Amino acid sequence: MKNKLLEALRQILIKIVLPFRRKKEEWLGNFRFSIAFRISLHYLKLLLINGAIFMGVFIVLFFSAEWVNSNKKADHIMDNIQRIINENPIEDSIDIVNIDSLDSNLEYINPYYIDGITLKIFDKQSNKIIYNDINLDISNSKKMFNHIYYEKGFINLRTHIIVFEEKQIVTDNNVFQVYFQYDLSESKEKLQWLLIAMTILYLILVYIIIRQGKKSDQKLLQPLQDMSATANRLTVNNLHSQRLNVEGTKNELKDLASVINKMLDRIEISYESQKQFVSDASHELRTPIAVIQGYGNLLNRWGTKDEEVLLESIEAINNEAKSMQDLVEKLLFLSRHDKKTLKLEKSKFNMCNVVEDMVKETRLVTTNRVIESPILQDVIVYGDKQALKQAIRVLIDNAVKYTKDGDTISISCANDDGDCVITVSDTGIGMTKKDVDNIFERFYRSDQVRNEKIYGHGLGLSIAKLIILGHTGRIKVRSQLTKGTSFTITLPWRFERKIEYKAERN
């Protein structure tokens, strides 16, 4: 039942509050408020709310202090009454209840009547009022409260605030009830003037705080304006030179500027990489296109009657077309990888069989190199068979390309405690340290290779590395100039078991 009521209440609030909130946000959306103004408005609201709370607490504390002060005076009166009763027992005392003689005993019994403290003493044994100055006209004030009396409590009568309290005196023979009445009207008047003065002073302080705070907010938010101005100036042409200012005192805005600068650095690197990629791709495509156009013009001039020219042109055009096709396929592979759309179809297979087939193919195609396979061990891997075969083919083709007749190429597949280790080494021209550091970059080709006019696009090793990394593997290269190069691929078995465990759980 309780849950139903809460749900009904929630639905009612949704129907009432949400439309109102949407209209409020829609209305506020028509105005443009600066952050400094919003902060100042927020602090103004907090100051006013806390100021009102402070005033309320102050009023309560003020009247509590006045009540405590009056209560102390009442205790002093109680001591006087106790002393009088002890000195003058009621049966032997003068007729204290006589109203005519009350004025003469007033100051003696209640010295605080001018302060608004009045009382009534009730004798329970005789059931008589032996003293009562509540109805007296004290200090030319109006005679009042002659028909209003509360034993305990609090009453606010327009301009007067009255507090009632009851005390008791117990003697050996009798019990006396003493009823006190505290008139806090003068305290109320003092409080009113005090509140007016405090309110004026507080509003002045609020104005000063908001005014100074707005200037401080504007200074604090100056980096945002600088960021906006810098962002407006950013273009492709000045991306390398325009950065946000991060000097001065460190704060969240400075941290934000630093983060944005790092983002701009990454954007610049990515942009330069893409620009270089397009430039290199255009350069690589320019050569086969130029060759095809050249032979096309040759056929156009000489026609198809010269059989030698015709055959040479057809062969050259076919070769360049294959080269362009190979380049385009590599570019598409890299593009799919960059767009995170490259998918690897993984399964378990024996890598030894794949390497053994590739060794046979290489020996069949390349007859002027010594192809060795010293180690061919069975090892099960979990991966994309065709992609891994493509990566290994890149290494073998490079070994053939950068060796000469009679050089040795070694291809091996080893099982290293479950890890699959594939090594392709050669005794070819080798590489310098600079080349080793850059060979996996796209379109990179060393000056030595260019000088010797060895054909290639400079994309094969980049693709091979991406494939190996896609299988959480590692690829290492060792090379010495004029001595040869060795590539080592390691595919870890731990990754395979992790994948197998996930597949079993699913």
C-alpha positions in Angstrom: 0.0 0.0 0.0 2.8 2.3 0.9 4.6 1.6 -2.4 1.5 2.3 -4.3 1.1 5.7 -2.6 4.7 6.6 -3.3 4.3 5.6 -6.9 1.1 7.6 -7.2 2.8 10.6 -5.6 5.8 10.2 -8.0 3.5 10.1 -11.0 1.7 13.3 -9.9 5.0 15.1 -9.4 6.2 13.9 -12.8 3.0 15.3 -14.4 3.2 18.6 -12.5 6.9 19.3 -11.9 8.5 18.1 -15.2 6.3 20.3 -17.5 7.0 23.3 -15.3 10.8 22.5 -15.3 10.8 22.1 -19.1 9.0 25.4 -19.6 11.4 27.1 -17.2 14.4 25.7 -19.1 12.8 26.7 -22.4 12.2 30.2 -21.1 15.7 30.6 -19.7 17.1 29.2 -23.0 16.0 32.4 -24.7 18.5 34.4 -22.6 22.2 34.3 -22.8 23.8 34.6 -19.3 27.5 34.6 -18.8 29.1 32.1 -16.5 30.3 35.0 -14.3 26.7 36.2 -14.0 25.4 32.8 -13.2 28.0 32.3 -10.5 27.2 35.7 -9.0 23.5 34.9 -9.1 24.1 31.6 -7.5 26.1 33.2 -4.7 23.5 35.9 -4.3 20.8 33.2 -3.7 23.1 31.4 -1.3 23.8 34.6 0.6 20.2 35.6 0.9 19.0 32.1 2.0 21.8 31.8 4.5 21.2 35.3 5.7 17.6 34.5 6.3 18.5 31.4 8.2 21.1 33.3 10.2 18.5 35.9 11.1 16.1 33.2 12.2 18.7 31.5 14.3 19.7 34.9 15.8 16.1 35.7 16.8 15.8 32.3 18.5 19.1 32.7 20.3 18.2 36.3 21.3 14.9 35.4 22.9 16.6 32.3 24.5 19.2 34.6 26.0 16.4 37.0 27.3 14.5 34.0 28.7 17.6 32.7 30.4 18.3 36.2 31.9 14.7 36.5 33.1 14.8 33.0 34.5 17.9 34.0 36.5 16.1 37.0 37.9 13.1 34.8 38.7 15.5 32.5 40.7 16.6 35.6 42.6 13.0 36.4 43.4 12.4 32.8 44.5 15.3 33.2 47.0 13.6 36.4 48.3 10.3 34.6 48.7 11.9 31.7 50.4 13.6 34.0 52.9 10.4 35.9 53.6 8.4 32.7 54.1 11.1 31.4 56.4 11.2 34.7 58.4 7.4 35.2 58.5 5.3 32.0 58.6 2.0 32.6 56.9 -0.1 32.0 60.0 1.9 34.7 62.0 2.5 37.1 59.1 0.8 40.3 58.3 -2.0 40.2 55.8 0.2 40.1 52.7 -2.7 39.4 50.5 -4.2 42.8 51.2 -4.1 44.5 48.0 -3.7 47.9 49.7 -0.5 46.9 51.3 0.8 45.2 48.1 2.6 48.3 46.8 4.6 48.6 50.0 5.8 45.0 49.6 6.3 45.1 45.9 9.9 46.1 45.7 10.7 44.1 48.7 9.4 40.9 47.1 9.9 41.6 43.4 12.7 44.0 42.6 12.5 43.2 38.9 9.0 44.3 38.1 10.3 47.2 36.1 12.1 44.7 33.9 8.8 43.2 33.0 8.9 40.2 35.4 5.6 39.8 37.3 4.5 36.9 39.5 1.7 35.3 41.5 2.2 33.3 44.7 -0.5 30.7 45.5 -0.7 29.0 48.9 -1.9 25.4 48.3 -2.7 24.8 51.9 -5.1 27.7 52.3 -5.9 27.8 48.6 -5.3 31.5 48.5 -3.3 33.9 46.4 -1.0 35.6 48.9 0.8 37.7 46.3 -0.1 38.9 42.8 1.4 41.8 40.9 0.6 40.5 37.4 -2.4 42.9 37.2 -0.6 46.0 38.5 0.0 49.1 36.4 3.8 49.2 36.6 5.8 52.2 35.4 2.8 53.9 33.9 2.1 51.0 31.6 -1.4 49.9 30.8 -3.1 47.5 33.2 -3.3 44.4 31.2 -3.5 40.6 31.3 -6.0 40.8 34.1 -8.0 38.1 32.5 -5.3 36.2 30.7 -3.2 33.6 32.5 -1.2 30.6 31.5 0.7 28.5 34.0 3.3 27.6 31.4 3.8 28.5 27.8 4.3 31.4 25.4 1.9 33.9 23.9 2.5 36.7 21.3 -0.2 39.5 21.6 0.6 41.7 18.6 3.1 44.2 20.3 3.8 42.0 23.4 5.6 38.7 23.8 4.8 37.0 27.1 6.5 33.9 28.5 4.9 31.9 31.4 6.7 29.7 33.8 5.8 27.8 37.0 8.1 27.3 40.0 7.4 25.7 43.4 8.5 26.3 47.0 8.2 23.5 49.5 8.4 24.0 53.2 7.9 21.7 56.2 4.3 22.8 56.5 3.2 24.0 53.2 3.7 24.2 49.4 3.7 27.4 47.4 3.2 27.7 43.7 4.9 30.7 42.1 3.7 31.7 38.6 6.0 34.0 36.7 5.2 36.1 33.7 8.1 37.5 31.6 7.1 40.4 29.4 9.7 40.5 26.6 8.1 43.3 24.7 11.0 45.7 25.2 13.3 42.9 24.1 11.2 42.6 20.9 11.5 46.3 20.2 15.3 46.1 20.7 15.5 43.1 18.5 13.5 44.9 15.7 15.9 47.8 15.6 18.8 45.4 15.8 17.4 43.3 12.9 16.9 46.4 10.8 20.5 47.5 11.4 21.8 44.0 10.7 19.7 43.6 7.6 21.0 46.9 6.1 24.6 46.0 7.0 24.2 42.5 5.6 22.7 43.8 2.3 25.6 46.2 2.0 28.0 43.3 2.6 26.1 41.2 0.0 26.4 44.0 -2.6 30.1 44.3 -1.9 30.7 40.6 -2.0 28.8 40.2 -5.3 30.4 43.1 -6.9 33.9 42.1 -5.9 33.1 38.4 -6.6 32.0 39.2 -10.1 35.3 40.9 -10.9 37.1 37.9 -9.4 35.0 35.5 -11.4 35.7 37.4 -14.6 39.4 37.2 -13.9 39.1 33.5 -13.0 37.2 32.7 -16.2 39.5 34.7 -18.4 41.2 31.5 -19.7 37.8 30.5 -21.1 37.7 33.6 -23.2 41.3 33.0 -24.3 40.4 29.4 -25.2 37.4 30.7 -27.3 39.5 33.3 -29.1 42.3 30.8 -29.8 39.8 28.2 -31.0 38.3 30.7 -33.4 41.7 31.4 -34.9 42.5 27.7 -35.4 42.8 26.6 -39.1 44.6 23.9 -41.0 47.3 26.4 -41.8 48.1 27.4 -38.2 47.3 24.2 -36.4 51.0 23.7 -35.7 51.5 27.1 -34.1 48.3 27.9 -32.2 48.0 26.6 -28.6 46.2 27.7 -25.5 48.0 29.6 -22.8 48.8 27.4 -19.8 51.1 29.8 -17.9 50.3 31.2 -14.5 48.6 29.7 -11.5 47.5 26.1 -12.0 43.7 25.4 -11.7 41.0 23.3 -13.4 40.8 25.7 -16.3 44.6 25.6 -16.8 44.3 21.8 -16.7 41.6 21.9 -19.3 43.8 24.1 -21.5 46.6 21.6 -21.1 44.3 18.7 -22.1 43.0 20.7 -25.1 46.6 21.4 -26.2 47.5 17.7 -26.0 44.3 17.0 -28.1 45.5 19.6 -30.6 48.9 17.9 -30.7 47.3 14.5 -31.5 45.0 16.1 -34.1 48.0 17.8 -35.7 50.0 14.5 -35.7 47.0 12.7 -37.2 46.4 15.4 -39.8 50.1 15.4 -40.8 50.1 11.6 -40.9 47.0 11.6 -43.2 48.5 14.3 -45.4 51.7 12.4 -45.7 49.7 9.2 -46.3 47.8 10.9 -49.2 51.0 12.4 -50.6 52.9 9.1 -50.5 50.0 7.2 -52.0 49.7 9.7 -54.8 53.5 9.4 -55.4 53.3 5.6 -55.5 50.4 5.7 -57.9 52.0 8.3 -60.1 54.7 5.9 -61.4 52.5 3.0 -62.6 50.0 5.5 -64.1 52.9 7.3 -65.9 54.1 3.9 -67.2 50.7 2.9 -68.4 50.2 6.3 -70.1 53.6 6.0 -71.7 52.9 2.7 -73.2 49.4 3.8 -74.2 51.0 6.7 -76.1 53.5 4.3 -77.6 50.7 2.1 -78.9 48.9 5.1 -80.1 51.9 6.2 -82.2 53.1 2.9 -83.5 49.8 1.1 -83.5 49.5 -2.6 -83.0 51.4 -3.6 -86.2 54.7 -3.8 -84.5 54.4 -7.1 -82.6 57.5 -6.5 -80.4 56.2 -3.1 -79.3 52.7 -4.6 -78.7 54.0 -7.4 -76.5 56.3 -5.1 -74.6 53.4 -2.7 -74.0 51.0 -5.4 -72.9 53.5 -6.9 -70.5 54.4 -3.5 -69.0 50.7 -2.4 -68.7 49.9 -5.8 -67.0 52.8 -5.4 -64.5 51.9 -1.9 -63.6 48.2 -2.7 -63.3 49.2 -5.5 -60.9 51.4 -3.1 -59.0 48.5 -0.6 -58.7 46.2 -3.4 -57.6 48.6 -4.5 -54.9 49.0 -0.9 -53.7 45.3 -0.3 -53.7 44.7 -3.5 -51.7 47.3 -2.4 -49.2 45.8 1.0 -48.9 42.4 -0.5 -48.3 43.8 -2.7 -45.6 45.3 0.2 -43.8 42.2 2.3 -44.3 40.0 -0.5 -42.7 42.4 -0.8 -39.8 42.4 3.0 -39.2 38.6 3.0 -39.3 38.4 0.1 -36.9 36.5 -1.9 -39.5 39.2 -4.6 -40.0 37.9 -7.9 -38.8 40.1 -11.0 -38.3 38.4 -14.4 -38.7 40.2 -16.4 -36.0 40.3 -20.1 -35.5 42.7 -22.7 -34.2 45.1 -24.3 -36.7 48.7 -25.7 -36.9 51.1 -23.0 -37.9 53.7 -25.5 -38.9 51.6 -26.6 -41.9 51.2 -23.0 -43.1 54.9 -22.3 -42.8 55.8 -25.6 -44.5 53.5 -24.8 -47.5 55.0 -21.3 -47.8 58.5 -22.7 -47.8 57.5 -25.0 -50.7 56.0 -22.2 -52.6 59.1 -20.0 -52.1 61.4 -22.8 -53.3 59.2 -23.3 -56.4 59.1 -19.6 -57.3 62.6 -18.6 -56.3 65.1 -20.9 -57.7 68.2 -18.6 -57.5 68.1 -18.4 -53.7 69.0 -21.0 -51.1 65.8 -21.6 -49.1 66.3 -23.4 -45.8 63.8 -24.5 -43.1 65.9 -25.8 -40.2 63.1 -25.9 -37.7 59.5 -26.9 -38.4 57.7 -27.8 -35.2 54.0 -28.3 -34.7 52.4 -25.5 -32.7 48.7 -24.6 -32.4 47.7 -21.0 -32.7 44.4 -19.1 -32.5 44.2 -16.5 -35.2 43.3 -15.5 -38.7 45.1 -18.0 -41.0 45.0 -15.8 -44.1 46.1 -12.7 -42.3 49.0 -14.4 -40.6 50.0 -16.0 -43.9 49.9 -12.5 -45.5 52.2 -11.2 -42.8 54.7 -14.0 -43.2 54.6 -13.6 -47.0 55.6 -10.0 -46.6 58.7 -11.0 -44.7 59.6 -13.7 -47.2 59.1 -11.4 -50.2 61.3 -8.8 -48.6 63.9 -11.4 -47.9 63.9 -12.4 -51.6 63.8 -8.8 -52.7 66.8 -7.6 -50.7 69.0 -10.6 -51.4 71.1 -11.6 -54.5 71.6 -14.8 -56.4 73.1 -17.4 -54.2 72.1 -15.8 -50.9 70.4 -17.9 -48.2 66.9 -17.4 -46.8 66.0 -19.3 -43.7 62.4 -19.8 -42.6 61.5 -21.6 -39.4 58.6 -22.3 -37.1 59.3 -23.3 -33.5 57.3 -24.2 -30.5 58.7 -22.3 -27.5 56.8 -23.6 -24.5 53.5 -23.1 -26.3 54.5 -19.9 -28.0 54.7 -19.9 -31.8 58.0 -18.4 -32.9 58.4 -17.8 -36.7 61.8 -16.6 -38.0 62.6 -15.3 -41.4 66.3 -14.4 -41.9 68.5 -13.7 -44.9 72.1 -12.9 -45.8 71.1 -9.9 -48.0 72.1 -6.3 -48.0 71.0 -5.6 -44.4 70.0 -2.3 -42.9 71.4 0.6 -41.0 70.2 1.5 -37.4 68.2 4.4 -38.9 66.4 2.0 -41.3 65.6 -0.4 -38.5 64.0 2.4 -36.4 61.8 3.4 -39.3 61.0 0.3 -41.4 57.5 -0.1 -39.9 56.4 3.4 -40.8 54.1 3.6 -43.8 55.8 4.3 -47.2 59.2 4.4 -45.6 62.0 3.2 -47.9 65.7 3.6 -47.2 68.0 5.6 -49.4 70.1 2.5 -50.2 67.0 0.7 -51.6 66.0 3.7 -53.7 69.5 4.0 -55.1 69.6 0.4 -56.1 66.2 0.8 -57.7 64.6 -2.1 -55.7 60.9 -1.9 -56.4 58.3 -1.6 -53.5 55.7 0.6 -51.9 57.0 0.7 -48.3 53.7 -0.6 -46.9 54.3 -4.4 -46.4 56.0 -4.2 -43.1 53.4 -1.8 -41.7 50.7 -4.2 -42.6 52.6 -7.2 -41.2 53.1 -5.4 -37.9 49.4 -4.5 -37.7 48.4 -8.1 -38.3 50.8 -9.4 -35.6 49.7 -6.8 -33.1 46.1 -7.8 -33.9 47.0 -11.2 -32.6 48.7 -9.7 -29.5 52.0 -10.9 -30.9 55.4 -9.3 -31.1 57.7 -8.7 -34.1 61.4 -8.0 -33.7 64.1 -7.2 -36.2 67.8 -7.6 -36.2 70.0 -6.4 -39.0 73.5 -5.6 -40.0 74.5 -3.7 -43.1 75.8 -6.0 -45.8 75.4 -9.0 -43.5 71.7 -9.6 -43.6 68.4 -9.2 -41.7 66.3 -11.4 -39.3 62.6 -11.0 -38.4 61.1 -12.9 -35.5 57.4 -13.2 -34.9 56.1 -14.4 -31.5 52.4 -15.4 -31.0 51.8 -16.1 -27.3 49.9 -19.2 -26.2 48.5 -17.3 -23.2 46.3 -15.2 -25.4 45.1 -18.4 -27.2 44.0 -20.0 -23.9 42.3 -16.8 -22.8 40.3 -16.8 -25.9 39.5 -20.5 -25.6 38.4 -20.0 -22.0 36.1 -17.1 -23.0 34.6 -19.2 -25.8 33.9 -22.1 -23.3 32.2 -19.7 -20.9 30.0 -18.3 -23.7 
